[in-house]
């Protein structure tokens, strides 16, 4: 059964921003874009750069090392040199609290 864990509050992350959190063995990034929250693993699939040090542009995150881009809603690659998607996590918001699903 899936477990949701509270990782942040809405006021922690302004729209257009992102913040990293430790979730068991994963370092994740919570992104706030267009009034919604998304969670992705903080590791580029190209060469393992911490993607949280890149830039968030709408629903796209840009890796700072070689410029690969990923759709934060699905983890899919939107620009090379990465070819593999990054992991995403389901997010739910209840009141002020942001939860991430663990499988
Ligand atoms: S490590 Fe991210 S594009 Fe190379």
Backbone and ligand atoms as CSV (ligand in chain L), in Angstrom:
chain,resi,resn,atom,element,x,y,z
A,1,UNK,N,N,0.847,-1.198,0.000
A,1,UNK,CA,C,0.000,0.000,0.000
A,1,UNK,C,C,0.878,1.242,0.000
A,2,UNK,N,N,0.482,2.201,-0.797
A,2,UNK,CA,C,1.280,3.421,-0.922
A,2,UNK,C,C,1.209,4.243,0.358
A,3,UNK,N,N,2.312,4.875,0.644
A,3,UNK,CA,C,2.397,5.720,1.835
A,3,UNK,C,C,2.725,7.143,1.381
A,4,UNK,N,N,2.018,8.099,1.957
A,4,UNK,CA,C,2.340,9.495,1.691
A,4,UNK,C,C,3.072,10.069,2.897
A,5,UNK,N,N,4.087,10.830,2.630
A,5,UNK,CA,C,4.840,11.446,3.717
A,5,UNK,C,C,4.856,12.956,3.543
A,6,UNK,N,N,4.601,13.670,4.624
A,6,UNK,CA,C,4.651,15.131,4.569
A,6,UNK,C,C,6.104,15.570,4.444
A,7,UNK,N,N,6.373,16.415,3.449
A,7,UNK,CA,C,7.751,16.859,3.255
A,7,UNK,C,C,7.895,18.378,3.345
A,8,UNK,N,N,6.794,19.103,3.157
A,8,UNK,CA,C,6.928,20.567,3.112
A,8,UNK,C,C,5.566,21.196,3.357
A,9,UNK,N,N,5.572,22.512,3.454
A,9,UNK,CA,C,4.318,23.245,3.494
A,9,UNK,C,C,4.286,24.191,2.292
A,10,UNK,N,N,3.088,24.542,1.892
A,10,UNK,CA,C,2.893,25.370,0.697
A,10,UNK,C,C,3.710,26.665,0.777
A,11,UNK,N,N,3.754,27.257,1.945
A,11,UNK,CA,C,4.452,28.541,2.076
A,11,UNK,C,C,5.967,28.404,1.999
A,12,UNK,N,N,6.485,27.171,2.040
A,12,UNK,CA,C,7.936,26.965,1.939
A,12,UNK,C,C,8.474,27.262,0.548
A,13,UNK,N,N,7.598,27.100,-0.479
A,13,UNK,CA,C,8.088,27.142,-1.859
A,13,UNK,C,C,7.219,28.095,-2.681
A,14,UNK,N,N,7.682,29.298,-2.970
A,14,UNK,CA,C,6.889,30.228,-3.769
A,14,UNK,C,C,6.711,29.732,-5.203
A,15,UNK,N,N,5.643,30.169,-5.857
A,15,UNK,CA,C,5.397,29.764,-7.245
A,15,UNK,C,C,6.595,30.157,-8.110
A,16,UNK,N,N,7.060,29.197,-8.930
A,16,UNK,CA,C,8.247,29.416,-9.750
A,16,UNK,C,C,9.521,28.966,-9.064
A,17,UNK,N,N,9.392,28.487,-7.835
A,17,UNK,CA,C,10.571,28.068,-7.081
A,17,UNK,C,C,10.635,26.574,-6.880
A,18,UNK,N,N,11.699,26.134,-6.257
A,18,UNK,CA,C,11.876,24.715,-5.941
A,18,UNK,C,C,12.761,24.604,-4.716
A,19,UNK,N,N,12.674,23.434,-4.052
A,19,UNK,CA,C,13.433,23.213,-2.838
A,19,UNK,C,C,13.725,21.722,-2.714
A,20,UNK,N,N,14.891,21.392,-2.167
A,20,UNK,CA,C,15.275,19.982,-2.042
A,20,UNK,C,C,14.937,19.442,-0.661
A,21,UNK,N,N,14.664,18.130,-0.640
A,21,UNK,CA,C,14.353,17.439,0.600
A,21,UNK,C,C,14.955,16.039,0.534
A,22,UNK,N,N,15.281,15.498,1.695
A,22,UNK,CA,C,15.749,14.117,1.793
A,22,UNK,C,C,14.543,13.236,2.080
A,23,UNK,N,N,14.385,12.173,1.303
A,23,UNK,CA,C,13.258,11.262,1.476
A,23,UNK,C,C,13.822,9.848,1.501
A,24,UNK,N,N,14.059,9.328,2.688
A,24,UNK,CA,C,14.751,8.043,2.840
A,24,UNK,C,C,16.077,8.083,2.076
A,25,UNK,N,N,16.185,7.273,1.014
A,25,UNK,CA,C,17.460,7.216,0.292
A,25,UNK,C,C,17.514,8.161,-0.899
A,26,UNK,N,N,16.432,8.853,-1.159
A,26,UNK,CA,C,16.380,9.743,-2.319
A,26,UNK,C,C,16.478,11.206,-1.911
A,27,UNK,N,N,17.224,11.960,-2.694
A,27,UNK,CA,C,17.185,13.418,-2.601
A,27,UNK,C,C,16.167,13.850,-3.660
A,28,UNK,N,N,15.117,14.576,-3.239
A,28,UNK,CA,C,14.084,14.971,-4.187
A,28,UNK,C,C,13.981,16.490,-4.260
A,29,UNK,N,N,13.341,16.954,-5.306
A,29,UNK,CA,C,13.094,18.376,-5.498
A,29,UNK,C,C,11.585,18.574,-5.604
A,30,UNK,N,N,11.047,19.453,-4.775
A,30,UNK,CA,C,9.650,19.850,-4.926
A,30,UNK,C,C,9.652,21.140,-5.735
A,31,UNK,N,N,8.938,21.115,-6.860
A,31,UNK,CA,C,8.851,22.274,-7.743
A,31,UNK,C,C,7.433,22.848,-7.649
A,32,UNK,N,N,7.347,24.155,-7.638
A,32,UNK,CA,C,6.049,24.835,-7.601
A,32,UNK,C,C,5.911,25.610,-8.907
A,33,UNK,N,N,4.972,25.182,-9.730
A,33,UNK,CA,C,4.822,25.799,-11.044
A,33,UNK,C,C,3.347,25.915,-11.402
A,34,UNK,N,N,2.928,27.111,-11.737
A,34,UNK,CA,C,1.545,27.323,-12.142
A,34,UNK,C,C,0.546,26.992,-11.054
A,35,UNK,N,N,0.946,27.170,-9.806
A,35,UNK,CA,C,0.047,26.902,-8.694
A,35,UNK,C,C,-0.025,25.448,-8.269
A,36,UNK,N,N,0.747,24.575,-8.922
A,36,UNK,CA,C,0.759,23.160,-8.566
A,36,UNK,C,C,2.161,22.740,-8.132
A,37,UNK,N,N,2.218,21.625,-7.421
A,37,UNK,CA,C,3.487,21.122,-6.908
A,37,UNK,C,C,3.819,19.792,-7.572
A,38,UNK,N,N,5.105,19.603,-7.871
A,38,UNK,CA,C,5.595,18.390,-8.509
A,38,UNK,C,C,6.856,17.947,-7.775
A,39,UNK,N,N,7.079,16.636,-7.748
A,39,UNK,CA,C,8.280,16.112,-7.088
A,39,UNK,C,C,9.065,15.259,-8.075
A,40,UNK,N,N,10.366,15.518,-8.143
A,40,UNK,CA,C,11.266,14.759,-9.023
A,40,UNK,C,C,12.515,14.403,-8.232
A,41,UNK,N,N,13.213,13.390,-8.700
A,41,UNK,CA,C,14.472,13.036,-8.061
A,41,UNK,C,C,15.516,14.100,-8.409
A,42,UNK,N,N,16.393,14.384,-7.439
A,42,UNK,CA,C,17.383,15.445,-7.642
A,42,UNK,C,C,18.654,14.892,-8.270
A,43,UNK,N,N,18.483,14.245,-9.421
A,43,UNK,CA,C,19.646,13.673,-10.095
A,43,UNK,C,C,19.363,13.584,-11.584
A,44,UNK,N,N,20.142,14.289,-12.365
A,44,UNK,CA,C,19.979,14.245,-13.821
A,44,UNK,C,C,20.314,12.850,-14.335
A,45,UNK,N,N,19.531,12.369,-15.294
A,45,UNK,CA,C,19.747,11.032,-15.843
A,45,UNK,C,C,20.928,10.983,-16.805
A,46,UNK,N,N,21.479,12.141,-17.167
A,46,UNK,CA,C,22.611,12.154,-18.092
A,46,UNK,C,C,23.908,11.822,-17.384
A,47,UNK,N,N,24.269,12.619,-16.364
A,47,UNK,CA,C,25.545,12.392,-15.667
A,47,UNK,C,C,25.421,12.707,-14.184
A,48,UNK,N,N,24.221,12.507,-13.648
A,48,UNK,CA,C,23.970,12.549,-12.201
A,48,UNK,C,C,24.172,13.911,-11.535
A,49,UNK,N,N,24.128,14.987,-12.285
A,49,UNK,CA,C,24.232,16.313,-11.656
A,49,UNK,C,C,23.016,16.558,-10.771
A,50,UNK,N,N,23.189,17.314,-9.686
A,50,UNK,CA,C,22.026,17.685,-8.869
A,50,UNK,C,C,21.179,18.706,-9.632
A,51,UNK,N,N,20.061,18.234,-10.134
A,51,UNK,CA,C,19.266,19.056,-11.050
A,51,UNK,C,C,18.632,20.257,-10.338
A,52,UNK,N,N,18.570,20.195,-9.021
A,52,UNK,CA,C,17.999,21.318,-8.255
A,52,UNK,C,C,18.831,22.581,-8.350
A,53,UNK,N,N,20.074,22.459,-8.823
A,53,UNK,CA,C,20.913,23.647,-8.972
A,53,UNK,C,C,20.718,24.288,-10.349
A,54,UNK,N,N,19.802,23.722,-11.132
A,54,UNK,CA,C,19.482,24.290,-12.435
A,54,UNK,C,C,18.360,25.310,-12.340
A,55,UNK,N,N,17.648,25.481,-13.426
A,55,UNK,CA,C,16.600,26.494,-13.506
A,55,UNK,C,C,15.254,25.851,-13.809
A,56,UNK,N,N,14.217,26.420,-13.221
A,56,UNK,CA,C,12.852,25.977,-13.477
A,56,UNK,C,C,12.181,27.015,-14.364
A,57,UNK,N,N,11.666,26.542,-15.507
A,57,UNK,CA,C,10.955,27.438,-16.431
A,57,UNK,C,C,9.610,26.795,-16.740
A,58,UNK,N,N,8.575,27.336,-16.161
A,58,UNK,CA,C,7.239,26.749,-16.265
A,58,UNK,C,C,7.297,25.280,-15.833
A,59,UNK,N,N,6.973,24.353,-16.745
A,59,UNK,CA,C,6.967,22.941,-16.368
A,59,UNK,C,C,8.228,22.220,-16.817
A,60,UNK,N,N,9.294,22.973,-17.019
A,60,UNK,CA,C,10.534,22.390,-17.488
A,60,UNK,C,C,11.664,22.759,-16.533
A,61,UNK,N,N,12.514,21.758,-16.240
A,61,UNK,CA,C,13.706,22.039,-15.435
A,61,UNK,C,C,14.927,21.812,-16.321
A,62,UNK,N,N,15.900,22.715,-16.193
A,62,UNK,CA,C,17.091,22.683,-17.037
A,62,UNK,C,C,18.283,22.275,-16.182
A,63,UNK,N,N,18.963,21.205,-16.574
A,63,UNK,CA,C,20.138,20.746,-15.843
A,63,UNK,C,C,21.279,21.754,-16.016
A,64,UNK,N,N,21.953,22.090,-14.901
A,64,UNK,CA,C,22.998,23.107,-14.986
A,64,UNK,C,C,24.282,22.608,-15.649
A,65,UNK,N,N,24.481,21.304,-15.728
A,65,UNK,CA,C,25.786,20.807,-16.197
A,65,UNK,C,C,25.914,20.837,-17.721
A,66,UNK,N,N,24.961,20.225,-18.428
A,66,UNK,CA,C,25.062,20.188,-19.897
A,66,UNK,C,C,23.794,20.660,-20.590
A,67,UNK,N,N,22.813,21.125,-19.818
A,67,UNK,CA,C,21.643,21.749,-20.416
A,67,UNK,C,C,20.490,20.853,-20.785
A,68,UNK,N,N,20.518,19.590,-20.385
A,68,UNK,CA,C,19.355,18.738,-20.660
A,68,UNK,C,C,18.125,19.332,-19.975
A,69,UNK,N,N,16.969,19.065,-20.555
A,69,UNK,CA,C,15.719,19.578,-19.989
A,69,UNK,C,C,14.752,18.425,-19.766
A,70,UNK,N,N,13.949,18.565,-18.714
A,70,UNK,CA,C,12.969,17.538,-18.358
A,70,UNK,C,C,11.643,18.201,-18.042
A,71,UNK,N,N,10.561,17.495,-18.411
A,71,UNK,CA,C,9.212,17.910,-18.044
A,71,UNK,C,C,8.981,17.474,-16.593
A,72,UNK,N,N,8.746,18.410,-15.696
A,72,UNK,CA,C,8.609,18.059,-14.278
A,72,UNK,C,C,7.302,17.335,-13.980
A,73,UNK,N,N,6.347,17.369,-14.901
A,73,UNK,CA,C,5.079,16.682,-14.663
A,73,UNK,C,C,5.177,15.185,-14.941
A,74,UNK,N,N,6.140,14.799,-15.775
A,74,UNK,CA,C,6.244,13.393,-16.169
A,74,UNK,C,C,7.651,12.830,-16.055
A,75,UNK,N,N,8.656,13.683,-15.961
A,75,UNK,CA,C,10.049,13.254,-15.923
A,75,UNK,C,C,10.654,13.017,-17.294
A,76,UNK,N,N,9.862,13.183,-18.354
A,76,UNK,CA,C,10.380,12.904,-19.692
A,76,UNK,C,C,11.398,13.960,-20.129
A,77,UNK,N,N,12.301,13.526,-20.998
A,77,UNK,CA,C,13.327,14.415,-21.545
A,77,UNK,C,C,12.688,15.320,-22.597
A,78,UNK,N,N,12.974,16.614,-22.512
A,78,UNK,CA,C,12.482,17.542,-23.531
A,78,UNK,C,C,13.622,18.154,-24.339
A,79,UNK,N,N,14.867,17.959,-23.871
A,79,UNK,CA,C,16.026,18.412,-24.657
A,79,UNK,C,C,17.244,17.592,-24.263
A,80,UNK,N,N,18.100,17.215,-25.221
A,80,UNK,CA,C,19.300,16.430,-24.937
A,80,UNK,C,C,20.346,17.268,-24.191
A,81,UNK,N,N,21.425,16.682,-23.688
A,81,UNK,CA,C,21.930,15.353,-24.057
A,81,UNK,C,C,21.330,14.179,-23.284
A,82,UNK,N,N,20.505,14.383,-22.278
A,82,UNK,CA,C,19.885,13.248,-21.591
A,82,UNK,C,C,18.952,12.524,-22.557
A,83,UNK,N,N,18.841,11.211,-22.377
A,83,UNK,CA,C,17.907,10.430,-23.194
A,83,UNK,C,C,16.906,9.673,-22.317
A,84,UNK,N,N,17.272,9.433,-21.066
A,84,UNK,CA,C,16.397,8.680,-20.162
A,84,UNK,C,C,15.616,9.646,-19.273
A,85,UNK,N,N,14.390,9.299,-18.951
A,85,UNK,CA,C,13.596,10.159,-18.059
A,85,UNK,C,C,14.154,10.146,-16.636
A,86,UNK,N,N,13.717,11.101,-15.828
A,86,UNK,CA,C,14.041,11.099,-14.400
A,86,UNK,C,C,12.803,10.655,-13.626
A,87,UNK,N,N,13.049,10.135,-12.432
A,87,UNK,CA,C,11.939,9.655,-11.610
A,87,UNK,C,C,11.095,10.824,-11.097
A,88,UNK,N,N,9.801,10.586,-11.061
A,88,UNK,CA,C,8.876,11.555,-10.482
A,88,UNK,C,C,8.133,10.878,-9.328
A,89,UNK,N,N,7.555,11.681,-8.468
A,89,UNK,CA,C,6.803,11.177,-7.319
A,89,UNK,C,C,5.449,11.875,-7.313
A,90,UNK,N,N,4.425,11.102,-6.974
A,90,UNK,CA,C,3.084,11.684,-6.877
A,90,UNK,C,C,3.028,12.625,-5.671
A,91,UNK,N,N,2.365,13.763,-5.867
A,91,UNK,CA,C,2.261,14.777,-4.816
A,91,UNK,C,C,0.793,15.044,-4.528
A,92,UNK,N,N,0.476,15.228,-3.254
A,92,UNK,CA,C,-0.867,15.723,-2.918
A,92,UNK,C,C,-0.720,16.834,-1.884
A,93,UNK,N,N,-1.637,17.771,-1.959
A,93,UNK,CA,C,-1.633,18.909,-1.039
A,93,UNK,C,C,-2.919,18.861,-0.234
A,94,UNK,N,N,-2.776,18.906,1.074
A,94,UNK,CA,C,-3.934,18.962,1.967
A,94,UNK,C,C,-3.764,20.178,2.859
A,95,UNK,N,N,-4.601,21.167,2.634
A,95,UNK,CA,C,-4.449,22.414,3.377
A,95,UNK,C,C,-3.113,23.043,3.038
A,96,UNK,N,N,-2.290,23.238,4.044
A,96,UNK,CA,C,-0.960,23.838,3.841
A,96,UNK,C,C,0.133,22.787,3.656
A,97,UNK,N,N,-0.220,21.524,3.786
A,97,UNK,CA,C,0.799,20.471,3.807
A,97,UNK,C,C,0.973,19.803,2.450
A,98,UNK,N,N,2.233,19.561,2.085
A,98,UNK,CA,C,2.585,18.894,0.839
A,98,UNK,C,C,3.094,17.490,1.185
A,99,UNK,N,N,2.458,16.487,0.573
A,99,UNK,CA,C,2.823,15.093,0.797
A,99,UNK,C,C,3.366,14.498,-0.501
A,100,UNK,N,N,4.329,13.594,-0.350
A,100,UNK,CA,C,4.894,12.866,-1.492
A,100,UNK,C,C,4.639,11.383,-1.271
A,101,UNK,N,N,4.234,10.715,-2.348
A,101,UNK,CA,C,3.925,9.292,-2.259
A,101,UNK,C,C,5.195,8.461,-2.364
A,102,UNK,N,N,5.299,7.508,-1.445
A,102,UNK,CA,C,6.391,6.541,-1.465
A,102,UNK,C,C,5.797,5.202,-1.867
A,103,UNK,N,N,6.465,4.485,-2.734
A,103,UNK,CA,C,5.959,3.160,-3.129
A,103,UNK,C,C,6.718,2.062,-2.427
L,1,LIG,S1,S,24.448,15.963,-16.134
L,1,LIG,FE1,FE,22.579,16.881,-16.688
L,1,LIG,S2,S,22.793,17.311,-18.801
L,1,LIG,FE2,FE,24.635,16.304,-18.263
